[in-house]
Amino acid sequence: MSTSRATTRTAARTRTRSARHAGAIVAMASALELEVTAEGVETKEQLRHLKRLHCPRAQGFHLARPISAPAMNRLITNAKRWPVD
């Protein structure tokens, strides 16, 4: 299960409908024992909000930019990790 990029983009503003949707998606996935990933995380504020919702996974430009297949192979081979704020 995943939150859409559009939901993630506005979810950090806690009084928005998107914030409520993101919270509901994370809660529903947890209740159903499904994995959930927030898509389109582009700012620290969005990531902090998702952490407050106990969203276990996220993807987006804030965490890593797209890379080529050879670069991904090197990344996996060398087991490098990114710090997540």
Buried (B, 14 or more C-beta within 10 A) or exposed (E): EBBBBEBBBBBBEEEEEBBEBBBEBBEEBBEEEEEBBBBBBBBEEBBEBBEEBEBBEBBBEBBEEEEEEEEEEEBEEEEEEEEEE
